[in-house]
Amino acid sequence: MSNFLKDRVNKGVLGLKPYEPGKPIEETEKEIGLENVIKLASNENPIGMSPRALKVISSMDDLNRYPDGNASAFKNKVASVFNVKSSMVTVGNGSNDIIEFIAKCFLSNGDTAIYSKHGFAIYPLAIKASGAEPIKVDALDWGHDLNAMISSIQDTTKVIFIASPNNPTGTILSVEKIKDFLTKIPSNIVVLIDQAYFEYIEDESYKVPFSLIEEFPNLIISRSFSKAHGLAAFRLGFSVSSEEIADYLNRVRQPFNANSLALAAGIEAIDDEEHISASVEINREGLQNIKKKFRELGFDFIESFGNFISFDSKSDSDKSFDFFLKKGIILRSLKVYEMPNHLRVSIGTKEEMQQFIITLEEYARSIKE
């Protein structure tokens, strides 16, 4: 970069590297010369999108029109389903958008924001891009150490990012622990509870209710349609917060940030209980089978509450990633998350998981030789 540009670019951007998503199937097939490559890298729903959502978007014929800039119908649907005011809902182009909104609204030069080691990679990116300084707190058993987060708070701290379940470790926090945490921090620090994997949580004691916002108006809770609902390609997410915070978030939200197809699909998918139940069931079965195999083969893994699981490959994760890639299976190396030996595998269809298990057995033999 020329000195001319370097002197003018936001200083927070200079130290950033672009987020690297999971490798796409078509590109990988060309790269390694294989067909029928299996992608288990991006925590996508293996059974696809909600049939109700597919039906409604298939009949849409007014795509020459801009979306509803306020996403009113979608926000009203969310409000109705979850018994909140529509004025408390903020719509994002994926829940990643919500993270960006929070950083833009509450962070600038001289501020600090807290996140956990092994936490979602977008948190430090959004913090640094805003010009603020990230405070990374060491993890506890691969998850959030809430007491350490409290101890890390500075006078300049304005935001704390928490994911539950956490990506990529799959760890989770109980509502009781989150509530206790919120009572111990200054009430003027904004806290995001990122629940992109909410639908996969089966124990009610871990499901953070939107009603908690009444007690803690500094709380923002986000959800995504990319996982259990199967709408990853549409990029749709939302948050619920106090009306005051929602007003600020919507001030930085770009007009038409959610497209018409996504909004229409979301309205149908949000209460398609049959599809959600099927997604949860295949995930439950997949996790049970893969954990059983990990135990049989002696691989340590992190107990997961999402639609993925991370395990210690007993080798450099880039090398173990390449082993699976050459066999036609795309996983996720977690070296970027400071987990140099871990791989993350998304839960796929029964056939995909069977192929993964066969390859895992091959891999286990290879590292013993």
C-alpha positions in Angstrom: 0.0 0.0 0.0 1.3 3.5 -0.9 2.2 5.8 1.9 -0.5 8.2 0.7 -3.2 5.6 1.4 -1.6 4.2 4.5 -1.8 7.6 6.1 -5.5 7.9 5.4 -6.9 4.4 6.0 -8.7 3.9 9.4 -5.9 2.8 11.7 -8.1 -0.1 12.9 -8.3 -1.5 9.4 -4.5 -1.6 8.9 -4.0 -4.6 11.3 -6.9 -6.6 9.9 -6.9 -9.7 7.7 -10.1 -10.6 5.7 -12.3 -13.3 7.3 -11.7 -16.6 5.6 -14.9 -18.7 5.1 -15.0 -22.4 4.5 -13.8 -23.5 1.1 -16.6 -23.7 -1.5 -17.4 -27.1 -3.0 -17.0 -26.3 -6.7 -13.6 -24.6 -6.2 -12.4 -27.5 -4.1 -13.5 -30.1 -6.7 -11.5 -28.2 -9.4 -8.5 -27.8 -7.0 -8.1 -31.4 -6.0 -9.6 -33.1 -9.1 -12.4 -35.0 -7.3 -16.2 -35.1 -7.7 -18.8 -35.3 -5.0 -16.8 -33.4 -2.5 -18.5 -33.2 0.9 -18.5 -29.8 2.7 -18.6 -30.0 6.5 -17.0 -26.7 7.2 -19.5 -23.9 7.6 -22.2 -25.2 10.0 -24.9 -25.3 7.3 -28.2 -27.1 7.6 -27.8 -30.5 5.8 -31.5 -30.9 5.1 -31.8 -27.6 3.3 -34.2 -24.7 3.8 -37.7 -24.7 5.2 -40.2 -26.1 2.7 -42.6 -23.3 3.6 -40.0 -20.7 2.9 -39.2 -22.4 -0.5 -42.8 -22.3 -1.4 -43.3 -18.6 -0.7 -40.2 -17.4 -2.5 -41.0 -19.6 -5.5 -44.2 -17.6 -6.1 -42.7 -14.1 -5.7 -42.9 -12.1 -8.9 -42.3 -8.5 -7.8 -38.6 -8.7 -7.6 -38.2 -5.6 -9.7 -39.2 -3.7 -6.5 -37.0 -2.7 -3.6 -37.5 -4.6 -0.4 -39.5 -3.0 2.5 -36.8 -0.7 3.8 -38.1 -1.1 7.4 -38.7 -4.8 7.1 -42.1 -4.2 8.8 -43.8 -7.5 8.0 -40.8 -9.5 9.1 -40.3 -7.4 12.3 -44.0 -7.8 13.1 -43.7 -11.6 12.7 -40.7 -11.8 15.0 -42.6 -9.6 17.5 -45.6 -11.8 17.4 -43.7 -15.1 17.7 -41.5 -14.0 20.6 -43.9 -11.6 22.3 -41.8 -8.5 22.0 -42.4 -5.1 20.4 -41.5 -4.7 16.8 -39.7 -1.5 17.8 -37.3 -3.7 19.7 -36.3 -5.7 16.6 -33.3 -4.9 14.3 -32.9 -6.8 11.0 -29.5 -7.8 9.7 -28.0 -9.2 6.6 -27.1 -12.2 8.6 -26.6 -11.8 12.4 -23.0 -10.7 11.5 -24.7 -7.4 10.5 -25.9 -7.0 14.0 -22.3 -7.3 15.3 -21.2 -4.5 12.8 -24.1 -2.3 13.9 -23.1 -2.6 17.6 -19.5 -1.7 16.8 -20.5 1.3 14.7 -22.9 2.6 17.3 -20.9 2.1 20.5 -17.2 1.9 19.7 -14.7 4.4 18.4 -11.1 5.5 19.0 -10.1 5.2 22.6 -12.8 2.7 23.5 -12.3 -1.0 24.4 -14.5 -4.1 23.9 -14.2 -7.5 25.4 -14.5 -10.9 23.8 -13.3 -14.4 24.6 -10.3 -16.4 23.3 -11.6 -19.0 20.8 -14.6 -16.7 20.3 -16.2 -15.9 16.9 -13.6 -14.3 14.6 -15.9 -11.5 13.6 -15.8 -9.9 17.0 -12.2 -8.6 17.0 -12.6 -7.7 13.3 -15.6 -5.4 14.1 -13.9 -4.0 17.2 -10.7 -3.1 15.4 -12.5 -1.7 12.3 -14.3 0.7 14.5 -11.0 2.1 15.8 -11.5 0.6 19.3 -9.1 -1.8 21.1 -10.1 -5.4 21.6 -9.6 -7.1 25.0 -9.2 -10.8 24.5 -10.0 -12.8 27.7 -8.6 -16.3 28.2 -11.1 -19.1 27.9 -12.3 -21.4 30.6 -12.7 -25.0 29.4 -12.8 -23.7 25.8 -15.7 -21.4 26.7 -16.3 -17.9 28.1 -14.8 -17.2 31.5 -17.3 -14.7 32.8 -15.5 -13.8 36.0 -12.3 -13.1 34.0 -14.4 -10.9 31.7 -15.6 -8.9 34.6 -12.1 -8.5 35.9 -11.0 -7.2 32.4 -13.5 -4.4 32.3 -11.8 -0.9 32.0 -13.2 2.6 32.3 -13.1 2.6 28.4 -15.0 -0.6 28.0 -18.3 -0.1 26.2 -19.2 -3.5 24.7 -18.9 -7.2 25.6 -19.4 -9.9 23.0 -20.6 -13.3 24.2 -21.7 -16.2 22.0 -23.8 -19.0 23.5 -23.4 -21.6 22.0 -20.0 -20.4 21.0 -18.5 -20.9 17.5 -16.1 -22.7 17.0 -16.0 -24.5 20.4 -19.7 -25.3 20.8 -19.6 -24.3 24.5 -22.6 -22.8 26.2 -23.6 -20.7 29.2 -26.6 -21.1 31.4 -29.2 -18.4 31.7 -28.4 -18.3 35.4 -24.7 -17.6 34.8 -25.5 -14.9 32.2 -28.0 -13.2 34.5 -25.5 -13.2 37.4 -22.8 -11.8 35.0 -25.2 -9.0 34.0 -25.8 -8.0 37.6 -22.1 -7.6 38.2 -21.1 -5.4 35.4 -21.8 -1.7 34.9 -25.2 -1.1 33.4 -23.9 1.2 30.8 -21.8 -1.5 29.1 -23.7 -3.0 26.1 -23.7 -6.9 26.1 -24.4 -8.9 23.0 -25.6 -12.5 23.6 -25.1 -14.1 20.2 -27.4 -17.1 19.8 -27.0 -18.0 16.2 -27.4 -21.7 17.2 -30.3 -21.1 19.4 -32.7 -23.7 17.9 -30.2 -26.5 18.6 -30.4 -25.8 22.3 -32.6 -28.5 23.8 -32.2 -27.7 27.5 -34.4 -24.7 28.5 -31.9 -23.6 31.2 -29.5 -22.5 28.4 -32.1 -20.6 26.3 -31.7 -16.9 26.9 -35.2 -15.4 26.8 -35.9 -12.0 25.3 -37.8 -11.1 28.5 -34.4 -10.7 30.2 -34.0 -7.4 28.3 -36.7 -5.9 30.6 -34.4 -6.4 33.5 -31.2 -5.6 31.7 -31.8 -2.8 29.1 -28.1 -2.9 28.1 -28.6 -6.4 26.7 -28.9 -7.3 23.0 -29.8 -10.8 21.9 -29.2 -11.9 18.3 -30.5 -14.9 16.3 -29.8 -16.2 12.8 -31.7 -17.9 10.0 -28.5 -19.4 8.5 -28.4 -22.5 10.7 -31.5 -24.5 11.8 -33.8 -22.7 9.3 -31.4 -23.5 6.4 -31.4 -20.0 4.9 -27.6 -19.4 4.9 -27.6 -18.2 1.3 -30.2 -15.5 2.0 -28.2 -13.9 4.9 -30.9 -13.0 7.4 -30.6 -12.4 11.1 -32.1 -10.2 13.7 -31.6 -8.9 17.2 -34.0 -7.9 20.0 -33.0 -5.1 22.4 -34.5 -2.2 24.3 -36.3 0.3 22.0 -33.5 2.8 22.7 -30.7 0.5 21.6 -32.8 -0.7 18.6 -33.2 3.0 17.5 -29.4 3.5 17.6 -28.8 0.2 15.7 -31.3 1.2 13.0 -29.5 4.5 12.5 -26.5 2.8 11.1 -28.4 0.0 9.3 -28.1 0.4 5.6 -31.5 0.8 3.8 -32.7 -2.4 2.2 -30.0 -4.4 4.0 -32.2 -7.5 3.9 -33.6 -8.5 0.5 -37.2 -9.3 -0.3 -36.6 -13.1 -0.7 -34.9 -13.3 2.6 -37.6 -11.4 4.5 -40.4 -13.5 2.9 -38.5 -16.7 3.6 -37.8 -15.7 7.2 -41.5 -15.0 7.9 -42.4 -18.6 6.8 -39.3 -20.3 8.3 -39.6 -18.8 11.8 -42.5 -21.0 12.8 -42.0 -24.0 10.6 -41.8 -26.3 13.6 -41.7 -29.5 11.5 -38.6 -28.4 9.7 -36.9 -27.1 12.8 -37.6 -30.3 14.6 -36.2 -32.4 11.7 -33.1 -30.2 11.7 -32.6 -30.6 15.5 -33.2 -34.4 15.3 -30.6 -35.1 12.5 -28.2 -32.9 14.4 -28.7 -34.8 17.7 -28.2 -38.1 16.0 -25.1 -36.9 14.1 -23.5 -35.6 17.2 -24.2 -38.8 19.2 -22.7 -41.0 16.4 -19.6 -38.8 15.9 -18.9 -38.5 19.6 -19.1 -42.3 20.0 -16.6 -42.7 17.2 -14.2 -40.1 18.6 -14.2 -42.0 21.9 -13.6 -45.3 20.1 -10.6 -43.9 18.2 -9.2 -41.9 21.2 -9.8 -38.3 19.9 -10.5 -35.7 22.4 -13.4 -33.4 21.5 -15.2 -30.4 23.0 -18.8 -31.0 24.0 -20.9 -29.0 21.6 -24.4 -27.5 21.7 -24.4 -26.3 18.1 -24.6 -28.1 14.8 -20.9 -28.8 14.7 -18.2 -30.3 16.9 -14.5 -29.6 17.3 -11.9 -32.2 18.0 -8.2 -32.5 18.6 -6.6 -34.0 15.5 -3.4 -34.9 17.4 -1.5 -33.1 14.6 -1.1 -29.6 13.1 -4.6 -28.7 12.1 -3.6 -27.5 8.6 -2.0 -30.8 7.9 -4.9 -32.8 9.2 -7.2 -30.5 7.3 -5.3 -31.4 4.1 -5.6 -35.1 4.8 -9.4 -34.9 4.8 -9.5 -32.5 1.9 -7.6 -34.9 -0.3 -10.2 -37.5 0.6 -12.9 -35.1 -0.6 -14.1 -33.8 2.8 -13.9 -30.1 3.6 -13.5 -29.4 7.3 -12.4 -26.3 9.2 -8.9 -25.8 10.5 -9.1 -23.8 13.8 -5.6 -22.5 13.8 -6.9 -19.0 13.3 -8.8 -19.5 16.6 -5.6 -20.3 18.5 -6.5 -24.0 18.4 -3.5 -25.3 16.4 -4.4 -29.0 16.5 -8.2 -28.8 16.3 -10.6 -29.3 13.4 -14.2 -28.4 13.4 -16.7 -30.6 11.6 -20.3 -29.6 10.8 -23.0 -32.2 11.2 -24.2 -33.3 7.8 -26.6 -35.9 6.4 -26.4 -39.5 7.6 -24.5 -40.4 4.4 -22.1 -37.5 4.7 -21.3 -38.3 8.4 -20.8 -42.0 7.5 -18.2 -40.9 4.9 -16.6 -38.6 7.4 -16.4 -41.5 9.9 -14.8 -43.8 7.3 -12.2 -41.1 6.6 -11.7 -40.4 10.3 -10.8 -44.1 10.7 -8.3 -43.8 7.9 -6.8 -40.7 9.4 -6.5 -42.4 12.8 -4.6 -45.3 11.2 -2.3 -42.8 9.3 -1.2 -41.0 12.5 -0.3 -44.3 14.2 1.9 -45.4 11.4 
